[in-house]
Amino acid sequence: MNIPTLLLAATLALVGNDVSEIASSSQPGAQVQKDTVPIKVIATVPTYARLAEVIGGDQVDVVLLTRPTQDVHSVRATPSLMARVRNSNLCLHTGLDAELWLDGLLRGSANLDLLPGNPNSIAMSDGIALKEVPGIVDRSQGDLHAFGNIHIWADPYNVRIMAGHVRDALIRQRPSEAEAITERHAAFHKQLTQALIKWLTEYQSLKSQPVVVYHRSWIYFLDRFGLIQDGTLEPKPRVAPTASHLAKLEKKMNEQGVHVILREPFQHPEAADHVADATGASVLLLSTHPGYPEGVNGIIEHFDYNLRKIANTLTADDG
């Protein structure tokens, strides 16, 4: 065989190998191998992360962008955070104007497929009836959210809706696991529904009870269980408490017999403690998301912790 013939034979052999490799990669075995790699999910708050873990099971690797004790407004798009989201497949976020830092974080990581508006960018607020939607957005009114109150995770009914978003997003990513994902979602949905019925029955005494909050973070929670938001430590959203505002609030609380102040872990205690001293109210440090306090890691446990803490305080005050 002459040299040109040898070269042709070698070339055909190489082409044959490439074709066989391409063919083998399209076989079912290759898909099975791909499906063993977890779906990398980034979540802006712990509630979304926990939903992904519960519904996704071993099919997901979840990267949480905030701590349970952190204000979702205060995240900085640092290089280290960008590196964590670079190769992610799904992004679970509130949407609206909640995470204004998210766009810069994703662009800085070059993960443009997860920018809001893309199929793998899941706005957890979709389908949820928003509260406190302002008629006019005016900076003189404080840091108002243009689309409404963003703290949607505070209502367990809303969390049921969010769970459906997570199920659908995971199935789109991993169709081969649709049955298992659907089963895990159904089990969680049933557990949360049963818990919600139990809470609405067990804590009926909370209805019409007045409370004061630091920031307007709790309106979805309060409305769900019939509690009344009777004042805020902030004179306007995300405006620091002032002496004159707190004096008026203390007078109102004493006149109306308000005994509970709700505070979150990242909010400064001084203003709440000052008002409590002046009114005899109790300051309750509540769980904004699963993971705080230590040991309260599940979504149902998180809601149960807050309801029990409020109910026990109000019952003690009545006694």
C-alpha positions as CSV (number, residue, x, y, z in Angstrom):
1,M,0.0,0.0,0.0
2,N,1.5,3.4,-1.1
3,I,1.7,6.5,1.2
4,P,-1.4,8.3,-0.1
5,T,-3.5,5.1,0.4
6,L,-2.1,4.7,4.0
7,L,-3.0,8.4,4.7
8,L,-6.6,7.9,3.4
9,A,-7.0,4.7,5.4
10,A,-5.8,6.5,8.6
11,T,-8.1,9.4,7.9
12,L,-11.1,7.2,7.4
13,A,-10.3,5.4,10.7
14,L,-10.2,8.7,12.6
15,V,-13.5,9.8,11.1
16,G,-15.0,6.5,12.0
17,N,-13.9,6.9,15.6
18,D,-15.3,10.4,15.8
19,V,-18.6,9.2,14.4
20,S,-18.8,6.3,16.8
21,E,-18.0,8.6,19.7
22,I,-20.8,11.1,18.6
23,A,-23.2,8.2,18.2
24,S,-22.4,6.8,21.6
25,S,-22.8,10.2,23.3
26,S,-26.4,10.3,22.0
27,Q,-27.3,6.9,23.5
28,P,-29.5,6.6,26.6
29,G,-26.4,5.7,28.7
30,A,-24.9,9.2,28.1
31,Q,-28.1,10.9,29.3
32,V,-28.1,8.7,32.4
33,Q,-24.5,9.9,33.1
34,K,-25.6,13.5,32.6
35,D,-28.5,13.1,34.9
36,T,-26.3,12.0,37.8
37,V,-24.8,15.5,37.9
38,P,-26.8,17.6,40.4
39,I,-28.8,20.6,39.2
40,K,-27.0,23.6,40.6
41,V,-29.6,25.9,42.1
42,I,-28.9,29.4,43.5
43,A,-31.5,30.8,45.9
44,T,-31.6,34.3,47.2
45,V,-33.2,33.5,50.6
46,P,-33.2,30.4,52.8
47,T,-36.9,29.7,52.3
48,Y,-36.3,29.2,48.5
49,A,-33.2,27.1,49.2
50,R,-35.0,24.8,51.6
51,L,-37.8,24.3,49.0
52,A,-35.2,23.3,46.4
53,E,-33.7,20.8,48.8
54,V,-37.0,19.3,49.9
55,I,-38.4,18.9,46.4
56,G,-35.1,18.3,44.5
57,G,-33.7,15.8,46.9
58,D,-30.3,14.4,45.7
59,Q,-30.9,15.9,42.2
60,V,-29.9,19.4,43.4
61,D,-26.9,21.2,44.7
62,V,-28.2,24.4,46.3
63,V,-26.1,27.6,46.7
64,L,-27.7,30.0,49.2
65,L,-26.8,33.7,48.7
66,T,-28.0,35.1,52.0
67,R,-27.9,33.9,55.6
68,P,-31.1,33.4,57.7
69,T,-30.0,36.4,59.8
70,Q,-29.2,38.7,56.9
71,D,-31.4,41.4,55.3
72,V,-32.1,40.5,51.7
73,H,-31.7,44.2,50.8
74,S,-28.1,44.4,52.0
75,V,-26.3,41.8,49.8
76,R,-23.2,43.0,48.0
77,A,-22.2,41.4,44.6
78,T,-18.6,40.5,45.6
79,P,-16.2,38.5,43.4
80,S,-16.4,35.5,45.8
81,L,-20.2,35.5,45.5
82,M,-20.0,35.8,41.7
83,A,-17.7,32.7,41.6
84,R,-20.3,30.7,43.5
85,V,-23.1,31.3,40.9
86,R,-21.0,31.1,37.8
87,N,-22.0,27.6,36.6
88,S,-25.5,27.5,38.1
89,N,-28.5,26.1,36.2
90,L,-31.4,27.7,38.1
91,C,-32.0,30.9,40.0
92,L,-34.8,31.1,42.6
93,H,-35.5,34.7,43.5
94,T,-38.4,36.9,44.7
95,G,-38.6,39.0,41.6
96,L,-40.3,42.4,41.8
97,D,-37.7,44.8,43.1
98,A,-36.6,42.7,46.0
99,E,-33.1,41.7,45.0
100,L,-31.7,44.7,43.2
101,W,-28.2,43.4,43.6
102,L,-29.0,40.1,41.7
103,D,-28.6,41.6,38.1
104,G,-25.1,42.8,38.9
105,L,-24.2,39.5,40.5
106,L,-25.2,37.5,37.5
107,R,-23.6,39.8,35.0
108,G,-20.4,39.8,37.0
109,S,-20.4,36.0,37.0
110,A,-21.1,35.9,33.2
111,N,-24.1,33.7,33.9
112,L,-26.5,35.7,31.7
113,D,-28.9,32.7,31.3
114,L,-30.1,33.3,34.8
115,L,-31.0,37.0,34.4
116,P,-34.6,37.8,35.2
117,G,-36.8,37.1,32.3
118,N,-35.0,33.9,31.2
119,P,-36.7,30.5,31.6
120,N,-34.2,29.3,34.2
121,S,-34.7,32.5,36.3
122,I,-37.7,31.7,38.6
123,A,-39.6,34.6,40.1
124,M,-41.1,33.1,43.2
125,S,-43.6,36.0,43.5
126,D,-45.5,34.8,40.3
127,G,-49.1,34.0,41.1
128,I,-49.0,35.6,44.6
129,A,-51.4,38.4,45.5
130,L,-49.2,41.2,46.6
131,K,-50.0,43.5,49.5
132,E,-49.3,47.2,50.1
133,V,-49.0,48.1,46.5
134,P,-48.3,51.8,46.5
135,G,-50.4,54.1,44.4
136,I,-47.5,56.5,43.9
137,V,-43.8,55.7,44.5
138,D,-42.4,58.7,46.2
139,R,-39.0,58.7,47.9
140,S,-40.4,61.0,50.6
141,Q,-42.4,58.0,51.8
142,G,-39.3,56.0,52.5
143,D,-38.0,53.0,50.7
144,L,-41.2,51.8,49.1
145,H,-41.3,48.8,46.8
146,A,-42.9,49.8,43.5
147,F,-44.7,46.5,43.0
148,G,-45.9,45.9,46.6
149,N,-44.6,44.3,49.8
150,I,-41.8,41.9,48.9
151,H,-41.9,39.7,52.1
152,I,-44.0,37.1,50.5
153,W,-42.2,34.2,52.3
154,A,-43.8,35.2,55.6
155,D,-47.1,33.5,54.6
156,P,-47.2,29.6,54.5
157,Y,-50.0,29.7,51.9
158,N,-47.6,31.7,49.6
159,V,-44.9,29.0,50.2
160,R,-47.3,26.4,48.9
161,I,-47.5,28.4,45.6
162,M,-43.7,28.8,45.5
163,A,-43.3,25.0,45.9
164,G,-45.2,24.5,42.7
165,H,-42.8,26.9,40.9
166,V,-39.8,24.9,42.2
167,R,-41.3,21.6,41.1
168,D,-42.0,22.8,37.6
169,A,-38.5,24.4,37.2
170,L,-36.8,21.2,38.4
171,I,-38.8,19.0,36.1
172,R,-37.9,21.2,33.1
173,Q,-34.2,20.7,34.1
174,R,-34.5,17.0,34.7
175,P,-37.4,15.4,32.9
176,S,-36.1,11.9,33.7
177,E,-36.8,12.6,37.4
178,A,-40.3,14.1,36.9
179,E,-42.0,11.3,38.9
180,A,-39.7,11.5,41.9
181,I,-39.8,15.3,41.9
182,T,-43.6,15.3,41.7
183,E,-43.8,12.8,44.6
184,R,-41.5,14.9,46.8
185,H,-43.5,18.0,46.0
186,A,-46.8,16.3,46.7
187,A,-45.6,15.0,50.1
188,F,-44.4,18.5,51.1
189,H,-47.6,20.1,49.8
190,K,-49.6,17.7,52.0
191,Q,-47.5,18.3,55.1
192,L,-47.7,22.1,54.7
193,T,-51.4,22.0,54.0
194,Q,-52.1,19.9,57.1
195,A,-49.9,22.2,59.2
196,L,-51.7,25.3,57.9
197,I,-55.1,23.8,58.8
198,K,-53.7,23.0,62.3
199,W,-52.3,26.5,62.8
200,L,-55.5,28.2,61.7
201,T,-57.4,26.1,64.2
202,E,-55.0,26.1,67.1
203,Y,-54.1,29.8,67.0
204,Q,-57.6,31.3,66.5
205,S,-57.0,33.3,69.7
206,L,-54.4,35.4,67.8
207,K,-57.1,37.0,65.7
208,S,-57.5,40.7,66.2
209,Q,-54.5,40.8,68.6
210,P,-52.4,44.0,68.0
211,V,-48.6,43.9,67.5
212,V,-46.0,46.4,66.6
213,V,-43.3,45.5,64.1
214,Y,-39.9,47.0,63.4
215,H,-40.2,47.0,59.6
216,R,-43.3,46.1,57.5
217,S,-41.9,42.5,57.0
218,W,-44.8,40.6,58.6
219,I,-48.0,41.8,56.9
220,Y,-48.5,38.5,54.9
221,F,-48.0,36.5,58.1
222,L,-50.2,38.8,60.3
223,D,-53.0,38.9,57.7
224,R,-52.9,35.1,57.4
225,F,-53.4,34.5,61.1
226,G,-55.6,37.5,61.8
227,L,-53.2,39.6,63.8
228,I,-53.3,43.4,63.6
229,Q,-50.2,45.5,62.7
230,D,-50.7,48.4,65.0
231,G,-47.5,50.4,64.4
232,T,-43.9,50.3,63.2
233,L,-40.7,51.3,64.8
234,E,-39.6,52.8,61.5
235,P,-41.4,56.0,60.8
236,K,-41.2,55.1,57.1
237,P,-39.9,52.0,55.4
238,R,-36.2,51.6,56.0
239,V,-35.9,55.0,57.7
240,A,-34.2,54.7,61.1
241,P,-36.5,55.2,64.2
242,T,-36.5,58.7,65.5
243,A,-37.1,59.9,69.1
244,S,-40.3,61.8,68.2
245,H,-41.8,58.9,66.3
246,L,-41.0,56.4,69.1
247,A,-42.6,58.8,71.7
248,K,-45.8,58.8,69.7
249,L,-45.7,55.1,69.3
250,E,-45.2,54.5,73.0
251,K,-48.2,56.7,73.8
252,K,-50.4,54.8,71.4
253,M,-49.2,51.4,72.7
254,N,-49.9,52.3,76.3
255,E,-53.4,53.6,75.4
256,Q,-54.3,50.6,73.3
257,G,-52.6,47.9,75.4
258,V,-50.2,46.6,72.8
259,H,-47.9,44.0,74.4
260,V,-45.8,42.6,71.6
261,I,-43.0,44.0,69.4
262,L,-41.7,41.8,66.5
263,R,-38.1,42.1,65.5
264,E,-35.8,40.3,63.1
265,P,-32.2,39.2,63.8
266,F,-30.6,41.8,61.6
267,Q,-32.5,44.8,63.1
268,H,-30.8,46.8,65.8
269,P,-32.3,46.0,69.2
270,E,-31.9,49.5,70.8
271,A,-35.2,51.0,69.5
272,A,-37.2,47.9,70.2
273,D,-35.8,47.6,73.8
274,H,-36.4,51.3,74.4
275,V,-40.1,51.1,73.5
276,A,-40.5,47.9,75.4
277,D,-39.1,49.6,78.6
278,A,-41.5,52.4,78.1
279,T,-44.6,50.3,77.5
280,G,-44.0,47.0,79.3
281,A,-44.2,45.1,75.9
282,S,-42.2,42.0,75.1
283,V,-39.7,42.1,72.2
284,L,-39.9,38.8,70.2
285,L,-37.0,38.0,68.0
286,L,-38.6,35.9,65.3
287,S,-37.4,33.5,62.6
288,T,-37.4,35.3,59.2
289,H,-36.4,32.1,57.4
290,P,-35.6,28.5,58.2
291,G,-32.1,28.2,59.8
292,Y,-32.6,30.7,62.6
293,P,-32.6,30.1,65.5
294,E,-30.2,27.1,65.5
295,G,-32.2,23.9,65.1
296,V,-35.2,25.5,63.4
297,N,-34.2,24.2,59.9
298,G,-37.4,23.2,58.3
299,I,-40.1,25.4,56.7
300,I,-42.9,24.0,58.8
301,E,-40.8,24.2,62.0
302,H,-39.9,27.8,61.2
303,F,-43.6,28.8,61.0
304,D,-44.5,26.7,64.1
305,Y,-41.7,28.4,66.1
306,N,-43.0,31.9,65.3
307,L,-46.6,31.1,66.0
308,R,-45.9,29.4,69.2
309,K,-43.6,32.2,70.4
310,I,-46.3,34.9,69.7
311,A,-49.1,32.8,71.2
312,N,-47.1,32.0,74.4
313,T,-46.2,35.7,74.9
314,L,-49.8,36.9,74.4
315,T,-51.2,34.2,76.7
316,A,-48.7,35.0,79.4
317,D,-49.6,38.7,79.2
318,D,-53.3,37.9,79.5
319,G,-52.6,35.8,82.5
